[in-house]
């Protein structure tokens, strides 16, 4: 019963925080909303620590004296699922980094003209100048790899099929990812999503984070180039090519970015100057998001106290007696 109660508490708490997370575009900046969603994805780590503490009780079996046998088996299964999921997510995250690094090494340095264009775009917002490499691939591909030293990878298809303004818009979009440190944030979010795959709200938060990241970089790219139609045209080329050839390459599978492309095109075609946001509205949205994180931690902690206090086992039982 303890394992089922713990899982039910985690699901309920995570569902509440996912609903409370700010999603409205006008309430909060893209970066702050993304950080809040990342915190929500990381919040179940507290339950993972609780599960690891319960492994000791599971091994000793002292806390299961007088309980039905299925409760012990359920606790063993839950501990194994949580531990294997966490280790598997870390392993797959490391494999992803290795594969992306191999993809980077497969590329060749871009032409001096293309590199100079990227350098000029990077200097406008005062960002660091990254290296641009070309990957021999007959499909659309534009991504940023590297957690500490970001590199922009473009497929040869992009250079061959996009004009100068479209290619400039794509470079500005990838430079926005570097400016926001999205490679690290999205990698962490993906590892957390995979570690807690049994939480359906985690998948929703991850999709929202990825979508918000792409929209934020679209906005920054338009601010840098001043040409929203150029970025919309580049996305349209990519979308048409992907629709004609739906099979994905390994590189595209590692960094899926096609979701919501059509909506991004429509958004760019109807782009309007961003309206001024009131500071109190932004602070209110930030309070909602941080309150959601606090709610998850409080509910998870309360579930642990209520779960462990009757048994007198595990490290949290003294806390349960203090709160009684």
BASE-235331 format. One line per field, with one value per residue: residue number from 1; x, z negated, y of N, C-alpha, C in turn. Coordinates in steps of 0.2 Angstrom, whole numbers, padded with zeros to 4 digits. Example, Ala and Ser with C-alpha at 12.3 -4.5 7.8 and 13.67 -1.06 7.14 Angstrom:
# BASE-235331
k c(1	2)
nx c(0066	0064)
nz c(-0039	-0035)
ny c(-0028	-0011)
cax c(0062	0068)
caz c(-0039	-0036)
cay c(-0022	-0005)
cx c(0066	0064)
cz c(-0039	-0039)
cy c(-0016	0000)
//
This chain:
# BASE-235331
k c(1	2	3	4	5	6	7	8	9	10	11	12	13	14	15	16	17	18	19	20	21	22	23	24	25	26	27	28	29	30	31	32	33	34	35	36	37	38	39	40	41	42	43	44	45	46	47	48	49	50	51	52	53	54	55	56	57	58	59	60	61	62	63	64	65	66	67	68	69	70	71	72	73	74	75	76	77	78	79	80	81	82	83	84	85	86	87	88	89	90	91	92	93	94	95	96	97	98	99	100	101	102	103	104	105	106	107	108	109	110	111	112	113	114	115	116	117	118	119	120	121	122	123	124	125	126	127	128	129	130	131	132	133	134	135	136	137	138	139	140	141	142	143	144	145	146	147	148	149	150	151	152	153	154	155	156	157	158	159	160	161	162	163	164	165	166	167	168	169	170	171	172	173	174	175	176	177	178	179	180	181	182	183	184	185	186	187	188	189	190	191	192	193	194	195	196	197	198	199	200	201	202	203	204	205	206	207	208	209	210	211	212	213	214	215	216	217	218	219	220	221	222	223	224	225	226	227	228	229	230	231	232	233	234	235	236	237	238	239	240	241	242	243	244	245	246	247	248	249	250	251	252	253	254	255	256	257	258	259	260	261	262	263	264	265	266	267	268	269	270	271	272	273	274	275	276	277	278	279	280	281	282	283	284	285	286	287	288	289	290	291	292	293	294	295	296	297	298	299	300	301	302	303	304	305	306	307	308	309	310	311	312	313	314	315	316	317	318	319	320	321	322	323	324)
nx c(0004	0010	0019	0009	0002	0012	0015	0003	0002	0012	0008	-0004	0001	0010	0001	-0007	0003	0006	-0005	-0006	0005	0011	0005	0001	0004	0006	0009	0021	0039	0047	0059	0058	0046	0050	0060	0053	0045	0055	0059	0048	0048	0059	0056	0050	0061	0063	0054	0061	0072	0065	0061	0073	0077	0068	0072	0081	0072	0065	0074	0077	0065	0059	0050	0039	0033	0018	0011	0002	0008	0008	0010	0024	0029	0025	0031	0045	0044	0041	0052	0062	0058	0058	0072	0079	0073	0078	0092	0092	0088	0098	0109	0104	0103	0117	0121	0115	0122	0134	0132	0128	0140	0148	0141	0144	0158	0157	0154	0160	0170	0161	0160	0170	0163	0150	0153	0157	0145	0137	0145	0143	0130	0130	0136	0127	0117	0127	0132	0142	0153	0150	0156	0152	0147	0145	0135	0135	0121	0105	0094	0083	0091	0095	0103	0109	0123	0132	0136	0145	0153	0145	0140	0135	0126	0123	0114	0119	0109	0101	0110	0110	0097	0091	0089	0099	0094	0085	0093	0101	0091	0089	0101	0101	0091	0097	0107	0100	0096	0109	0112	0102	0106	0100	0103	0108	0098	0087	0092	0093	0080	0075	0081	0076	0062	0062	0067	0056	0046	0034	0025	0013	0011	0024	0028	0019	0024	0037	0034	0028	0039	0048	0041	0039	0052	0056	0048	0052	0065	0062	0056	0067	0076	0069	0069	0083	0086	0075	0067	0053	0047	0056	0061	0049	0048	0059	0056	0045	0050	0057	0047	0039	0048	0050	0037	0036	0046	0044	0052	0064	0080	0094	0100	0090	0081	0087	0086	0072	0063	0052	0039	0025	0028	0021	0012	0021	0025	0013	0011	0022	0019	0009	0014	0016	0020	0028	0017	0018	0022	0015	0023	0018	0009	0018	0026	0015	0013	0025	0024	0014	0020	0031	0024	0018	0028	0032	0020	0021	0032	0028	0016	0022	0031	0022	0015	0025	0027	0015	0015	0026	0026	0016	0023	0035	0047	0061	0070	0062	0053	0055	0052	0039	0034	0037	0029	0017)
nz c(0000	-0003	0007	0018	0012	0012	0025	0030	0023	0029	0042	0041	0035	0045	0055	0051	0050	0063	0069	0063	0068	0077	0093	0102	0115	0114	0101	0095	0097	0110	0106	0092	0091	0096	0087	0076	0080	0081	0068	0063	0069	0063	0050	0045	0041	0027	0023	0029	0020	0009	0012	0014	0001	-0005	0000	-0009	-0019	-0012	-0009	-0022	-0027	-0039	-0041	-0035	-0042	-0047	-0037	-0021	-0009	0005	0003	0000	0012	0021	0017	0019	0033	0037	0032	0040	0053	0052	0049	0060	0070	0068	0069	0082	0089	0087	0093	0107	0110	0109	0120	0130	0130	0134	0147	0154	0153	0161	0173	0174	0177	0189	0198	0208	0208	0211	0225	0227	0229	0225	0211	0208	0209	0199	0188	0189	0186	0173	0166	0165	0154	0145	0142	0140	0153	0162	0169	0186	0194	0208	0212	0222	0228	0236	0232	0222	0209	0195	0181	0164	0155	0141	0125	0117	0127	0139	0155	0171	0182	0199	0212	0228	0237	0232	0235	0249	0253	0247	0248	0246	0237	0230	0225	0217	0207	0202	0196	0186	0178	0173	0166	0156	0148	0143	0136	0126	0119	0122	0126	0115	0106	0112	0113	0100	0097	0105	0100	0087	0090	0096	0085	0076	0083	0080	0076	0083	0084	0085	0098	0105	0099	0105	0118	0119	0115	0125	0136	0132	0131	0145	0150	0143	0148	0161	0160	0155	0166	0176	0170	0172	0185	0191	0201	0202	0212	0219	0210	0209	0222	0223	0214	0220	0232	0226	0219	0230	0237	0227	0226	0239	0238	0226	0218	0205	0202	0192	0186	0186	0178	0165	0162	0162	0170	0178	0174	0173	0183	0193	0186	0181	0193	0197	0186	0188	0200	0196	0188	0174	0167	0151	0137	0123	0107	0091	0076	0064	0068	0073	0062	0055	0062	0061	0048	0047	0054	0046	0034	0038	0039	0026	0021	0026	0019	0006	0006	0009	-0001	-0012	-0008	-0010	-0024	-0029	-0024	-0030	-0044	-0051	-0051	-0057	-0051	-0040	-0036	-0037	-0046	-0060	-0057	-0054	-0067	-0073	-0067	-0071)
ny c(-0006	0006	0009	0012	0022	0032	0034	0038	0050	0057	0058	0066	0078	0082	0084	0095	0105	0106	0111	0123	0130	0144	0148	0157	0168	0182	0184	0181	0182	0173	0166	0165	0158	0146	0143	0140	0129	0120	0119	0113	0101	0096	0095	0082	0075	0075	0065	0055	0054	0050	0038	0031	0031	0022	0010	0005	0000	-0009	-0019	-0023	-0028	-0026	-0016	-0021	-0030	-0039	-0034	-0036	-0048	-0043	-0029	-0028	-0033	-0024	-0012	-0016	-0017	-0004	0003	-0002	0002	0016	0018	0012	0019	0032	0030	0025	0036	0045	0038	0037	0051	0054	0046	0053	0065	0061	0056	0067	0075	0067	0069	0082	0082	0075	0085	0099	0114	0129	0140	0154	0166	0162	0160	0173	0180	0174	0178	0192	0193	0188	0198	0208	0207	0206	0194	0179	0173	0159	0143	0138	0124	0113	0099	0085	0082	0077	0083	0095	0103	0111	0115	0118	0112	0106	0109	0117	0124	0130	0125	0128	0118	0116	0108	0103	0104	0115	0126	0125	0127	0138	0156	0170	0179	0171	0161	0169	0172	0159	0157	0167	0163	0151	0157	0163	0153	0149	0161	0160	0149	0136	0123	0117	0118	0112	0099	0095	0096	0085	0074	0074	0072	0059	0052	0053	0046	0040	0050	0059	0072	0077	0075	0084	0096	0096	0097	0109	0117	0115	0120	0134	0138	0137	0147	0158	0160	0162	0175	0182	0181	0188	0201	0203	0202	0209	0204	0196	0189	0182	0172	0165	0161	0152	0143	0138	0132	0121	0114	0110	0102	0092	0087	0081	0071	0061	0052	0052	0057	0051	0062	0071	0065	0065	0078	0084	0096	0099	0099	0109	0118	0123	0131	0141	0147	0153	0162	0170	0176	0184	0193	0205	0220	0218	0219	0231	0224	0224	0227	0222	0212	0203	0199	0194	0182	0176	0173	0164	0153	0150	0147	0136	0127	0126	0121	0108	0103	0104	0096	0084	0082	0081	0069	0060	0061	0057	0044	0038	0040	0031	0019	0021	0020	0023	0039	0050	0048	0054	0068	0067	0064	0076	0085	0081)
cax c(0000	0014	0021	0004	0001	0017	0014	-0003	0003	0017	0004	-0008	0005	0013	-0004	-0009	0008	0006	-0011	-0005	0011	0009	0006	-0002	0010	0007	0010	0028	0044	0048	0064	0056	0041	0054	0064	0047	0043	0061	0059	0042	0051	0064	0053	0049	0068	0062	0051	0066	0076	0061	0061	0079	0077	0063	0075	0083	0067	0063	0079	0077	0058	0056	0044	0033	0030	0011	0008	0001	0014	0008	0013	0031	0031	0023	0037	0050	0043	0041	0059	0066	0056	0061	0079	0080	0071	0083	0098	0092	0087	0105	0112	0102	0105	0124	0122	0113	0127	0140	0130	0128	0147	0150	0138	0148	0164	0156	0153	0166	0169	0157	0164	0172	0157	0144	0155	0157	0138	0135	0149	0140	0123	0131	0138	0122	0115	0132	0133	0149	0153	0151	0158	0147	0149	0141	0134	0133	0114	0101	0087	0084	0094	0099	0103	0115	0126	0138	0134	0149	0155	0140	0142	0129	0126	0118	0115	0121	0102	0099	0114	0108	0090	0088	0092	0104	0090	0082	0099	0102	0086	0090	0107	0099	0087	0101	0111	0096	0097	0115	0111	0098	0109	0094	0106	0109	0091	0083	0095	0091	0073	0074	0083	0071	0056	0063	0068	0050	0041	0027	0021	0011	0012	0030	0028	0016	0028	0042	0032	0027	0045	0051	0037	0041	0059	0056	0044	0056	0070	0059	0056	0074	0078	0066	0072	0090	0086	0070	0063	0050	0045	0062	0061	0043	0049	0064	0052	0040	0054	0059	0040	0037	0053	0048	0031	0037	0050	0043	0057	0069	0087	0096	0101	0083	0078	0090	0084	0066	0061	0047	0033	0022	0031	0015	0009	0026	0024	0007	0013	0027	0016	0004	0018	0014	0025	0026	0014	0022	0019	0015	0028	0014	0007	0024	0027	0010	0013	0030	0022	0010	0024	0035	0019	0016	0034	0031	0015	0023	0037	0024	0012	0026	0033	0016	0013	0030	0026	0009	0016	0031	0024	0013	0028	0041	0053	0064	0073	0057	0048	0056	0049	0032	0032	0038	0023	0011)
caz c(0000	-0004	0014	0021	0010	0014	0033	0031	0021	0034	0048	0039	0034	0051	0059	0048	0052	0071	0071	0060	0071	0082	0100	0106	0118	0112	0093	0092	0103	0112	0102	0085	0091	0097	0081	0071	0082	0079	0061	0062	0071	0058	0043	0043	0038	0020	0023	0030	0014	0004	0014	0012	-0007	-0006	0002	-0015	-0022	-0008	-0010	-0029	-0028	-0045	-0040	-0031	-0046	-0048	-0031	-0016	-0004	0011	0002	0001	0019	0024	0015	0023	0040	0037	0031	0046	0058	0051	0049	0067	0075	0067	0072	0089	0092	0087	0099	0113	0110	0111	0127	0135	0131	0138	0154	0156	0154	0167	0179	0175	0180	0196	0202	0210	0207	0216	0229	0223	0230	0220	0204	0206	0208	0192	0183	0189	0182	0166	0163	0164	0147	0140	0140	0142	0160	0162	0175	0190	0198	0213	0212	0228	0227	0241	0228	0218	0202	0192	0174	0160	0151	0137	0119	0115	0132	0144	0162	0176	0188	0204	0217	0235	0240	0230	0239	0256	0255	0245	0251	0242	0231	0226	0221	0211	0202	0198	0191	0181	0174	0169	0161	0151	0144	0139	0131	0120	0117	0123	0127	0108	0103	0115	0112	0093	0097	0108	0095	0082	0093	0097	0078	0073	0089	0078	0074	0089	0084	0087	0105	0107	0098	0109	0125	0118	0114	0131	0140	0130	0133	0152	0151	0140	0153	0167	0158	0155	0173	0179	0167	0174	0193	0193	0207	0200	0218	0221	0206	0211	0229	0222	0211	0225	0236	0221	0218	0237	0238	0222	0228	0245	0236	0219	0215	0202	0201	0185	0183	0185	0172	0159	0160	0165	0170	0183	0171	0172	0188	0197	0182	0181	0199	0196	0181	0191	0205	0193	0182	0172	0162	0144	0132	0116	0101	0085	0071	0058	0071	0074	0055	0053	0066	0058	0041	0048	0056	0040	0030	0041	0037	0018	0019	0027	0014	0000	0006	0009	-0008	-0016	-0007	-0013	-0031	-0031	-0023	-0034	-0051	-0054	-0051	-0061	-0047	-0036	-0039	-0037	-0052	-0065	-0054	-0055	-0074	-0075	-0064	-0073)
cay c(0000	0012	0011	0014	0029	0037	0035	0042	0057	0061	0060	0071	0084	0085	0087	0102	0110	0107	0115	0130	0133	0149	0146	0162	0171	0188	0185	0181	0181	0166	0163	0164	0153	0140	0141	0138	0123	0116	0118	0108	0094	0093	0094	0075	0073	0074	0059	0050	0053	0047	0031	0028	0030	0017	0004	0002	-0003	-0014	-0024	-0026	-0031	-0025	-0011	-0024	-0035	-0038	-0031	-0041	-0049	-0039	-0023	-0029	-0034	-0017	-0008	-0018	-0015	0003	0005	-0004	0006	0023	0018	0010	0025	0037	0028	0024	0043	0048	0035	0039	0058	0054	0044	0058	0070	0058	0056	0074	0076	0063	0073	0089	0080	0074	0091	0103	0121	0133	0145	0161	0170	0160	0161	0180	0182	0172	0183	0199	0192	0187	0204	0213	0207	0206	0187	0176	0171	0152	0140	0136	0118	0110	0092	0083	0079	0080	0085	0101	0102	0117	0114	0120	0107	0108	0112	0122	0127	0128	0125	0128	0114	0116	0103	0106	0105	0122	0131	0125	0128	0144	0161	0174	0182	0165	0158	0173	0171	0153	0158	0171	0158	0147	0161	0165	0147	0150	0166	0158	0142	0132	0117	0114	0118	0106	0092	0093	0094	0079	0069	0074	0069	0052	0049	0052	0045	0038	0056	0061	0080	0079	0075	0090	0102	0096	0099	0116	0120	0115	0125	0140	0139	0139	0153	0164	0161	0166	0182	0185	0181	0193	0207	0204	0203	0213	0201	0190	0185	0178	0166	0161	0157	0147	0137	0135	0127	0115	0111	0107	0096	0087	0084	0077	0066	0061	0048	0056	0054	0050	0069	0075	0061	0067	0085	0085	0103	0100	0100	0116	0122	0127	0137	0146	0151	0158	0167	0175	0180	0189	0196	0211	0223	0215	0224	0232	0221	0227	0223	0218	0206	0198	0197	0189	0176	0172	0170	0158	0147	0148	0144	0129	0123	0126	0116	0101	0101	0103	0090	0078	0081	0079	0062	0056	0061	0053	0038	0035	0040	0025	0013	0022	0018	0028	0044	0055	0047	0059	0074	0066	0065	0083	0089	0078)
cx c(0004	0017	0015	0002	0006	0017	0008	-0002	0008	0013	-0001	-0005	0007	0007	-0007	-0004	0008	0000	-0010	0001	0008	0010	0004	0004	0011	0009	0017	0033	0045	0054	0062	0051	0045	0058	0059	0046	0049	0061	0053	0044	0056	0062	0052	0056	0067	0059	0056	0070	0072	0061	0067	0080	0073	0067	0078	0078	0065	0068	0078	0071	0055	0050	0038	0030	0023	0007	0007	0007	0014	0011	0020	0033	0030	0029	0043	0050	0044	0048	0063	0064	0059	0068	0082	0079	0076	0090	0098	0091	0094	0109	0111	0104	0113	0125	0120	0118	0133	0138	0130	0135	0150	0147	0142	0154	0163	0156	0160	0164	0165	0162	0165	0166	0151	0146	0155	0150	0136	0139	0145	0133	0124	0133	0133	0119	0121	0134	0140	0148	0155	0154	0152	0150	0143	0141	0132	0126	0109	0094	0089	0086	0097	0098	0110	0117	0131	0135	0138	0152	0151	0143	0135	0130	0121	0119	0116	0114	0100	0103	0112	0101	0087	0092	0096	0100	0087	0087	0101	0097	0087	0096	0105	0095	0092	0105	0107	0096	0103	0115	0107	0100	0103	0097	0106	0102	0087	0086	0093	0084	0071	0076	0078	0064	0057	0064	0061	0045	0034	0023	0019	0011	0019	0031	0025	0020	0034	0040	0031	0034	0049	0048	0039	0048	0060	0053	0048	0062	0068	0059	0062	0077	0075	0068	0079	0090	0081	0066	0059	0048	0050	0062	0055	0044	0054	0060	0047	0044	0055	0052	0038	0042	0051	0042	0031	0041	0049	0048	0062	0075	0089	0097	0095	0080	0081	0088	0078	0064	0055	0040	0031	0025	0026	0013	0014	0026	0019	0008	0018	0024	0011	0008	0016	0019	0023	0023	0018	0018	0020	0019	0024	0011	0012	0025	0022	0011	0019	0029	0018	0015	0028	0030	0018	0022	0033	0025	0017	0028	0033	0020	0016	0029	0028	0015	0019	0029	0020	0010	0021	0030	0021	0018	0033	0047	0055	0066	0068	0053	0049	0052	0041	0030	0033	0032	0017	0008)
cz c(0000	0003	0018	0019	0012	0021	0034	0028	0026	0040	0047	0038	0041	0056	0057	0050	0059	0073	0068	0064	0076	0089	0105	0109	0115	0104	0091	0098	0104	0108	0095	0086	0092	0091	0076	0073	0080	0072	0059	0064	0066	0051	0041	0040	0031	0019	0024	0024	0009	0006	0013	0005	-0009	-0004	-0004	-0019	-0019	-0009	-0017	-0030	-0034	-0045	-0037	-0036	-0048	-0042	-0026	-0011	0002	0010	0003	0008	0023	0023	0018	0030	0041	0036	0037	0052	0058	0052	0057	0071	0074	0070	0080	0093	0092	0093	0106	0115	0112	0118	0132	0136	0135	0145	0157	0157	0160	0173	0180	0179	0187	0200	0203	0209	0213	0220	0225	0224	0225	0213	0203	0205	0201	0187	0183	0185	0175	0162	0161	0157	0142	0138	0143	0149	0160	0169	0179	0194	0202	0212	0218	0228	0232	0238	0224	0211	0200	0184	0170	0155	0147	0131	0116	0121	0138	0151	0166	0181	0193	0209	0224	0239	0239	0234	0246	0258	0252	0247	0245	0235	0227	0222	0216	0205	0198	0193	0185	0176	0169	0164	0155	0146	0140	0134	0125	0117	0117	0124	0120	0105	0106	0114	0105	0093	0100	0103	0089	0084	0094	0090	0075	0079	0086	0076	0081	0090	0086	0094	0108	0105	0103	0116	0124	0118	0121	0136	0138	0131	0141	0153	0149	0145	0159	0166	0158	0162	0177	0177	0170	0181	0195	0199	0204	0206	0220	0217	0208	0217	0228	0219	0216	0230	0232	0221	0224	0238	0233	0223	0234	0243	0228	0215	0212	0202	0193	0182	0181	0179	0165	0157	0164	0165	0175	0180	0170	0178	0191	0193	0181	0187	0199	0192	0184	0196	0202	0187	0181	0167	0155	0140	0126	0111	0095	0080	0066	0061	0071	0067	0053	0056	0063	0051	0042	0050	0050	0035	0032	0039	0029	0017	0020	0021	0007	0000	0006	0002	-0013	-0015	-0010	-0021	-0033	-0029	-0028	-0042	-0054	-0055	-0056	-0057	-0043	-0039	-0040	-0043	-0058	-0063	-0055	-0062	-0076	-0072	-0067	-0079)
cy c(0006	0014	0014	0021	0034	0039	0040	0049	0061	0063	0066	0078	0087	0087	0094	0107	0112	0112	0123	0134	0138	0147	0152	0166	0178	0189	0185	0180	0174	0162	0161	0158	0146	0138	0138	0131	0118	0114	0113	0101	0091	0092	0087	0072	0071	0067	0053	0048	0049	0039	0027	0027	0024	0010	0001	-0002	-0009	-0020	-0027	-0030	-0029	-0020	-0015	-0030	-0034	-0035	-0037	-0042	-0045	-0032	-0023	-0029	-0027	-0012	-0010	-0016	-0008	0006	0004	0000	0013	0023	0017	0016	0030	0036	0027	0031	0046	0045	0037	0047	0058	0051	0049	0063	0067	0057	0062	0077	0073	0067	0079	0087	0078	0080	0095	0110	0124	0138	0151	0166	0169	0162	0169	0183	0180	0177	0190	0199	0192	0194	0209	0213	0206	0199	0184	0173	0163	0150	0138	0130	0116	0102	0090	0078	0082	0081	0091	0099	0108	0116	0117	0114	0109	0111	0118	0127	0126	0129	0124	0123	0115	0111	0107	0107	0113	0127	0131	0127	0135	0150	0165	0176	0176	0162	0162	0173	0165	0154	0162	0167	0154	0151	0163	0159	0147	0155	0164	0152	0137	0124	0113	0113	0112	0100	0090	0092	0087	0073	0068	0071	0062	0049	0048	0051	0043	0044	0059	0069	0081	0079	0082	0096	0102	0099	0107	0120	0121	0120	0132	0142	0141	0146	0159	0165	0164	0173	0186	0186	0187	0200	0208	0206	0208	0211	0195	0185	0180	0172	0162	0158	0152	0141	0134	0130	0121	0111	0107	0101	0090	0083	0079	0071	0065	0057	0053	0053	0054	0057	0072	0071	0064	0074	0087	0092	0104	0101	0107	0121	0126	0132	0142	0150	0156	0163	0172	0179	0185	0192	0203	0214	0220	0221	0225	0228	0224	0223	0219	0212	0201	0195	0192	0182	0172	0169	0164	0152	0145	0145	0137	0124	0121	0121	0109	0099	0100	0097	0083	0076	0078	0071	0058	0055	0056	0046	0034	0035	0034	0019	0014	0020	0024	0034	0050	0054	0052	0066	0073	0067	0072	0087	0086	0083)
//
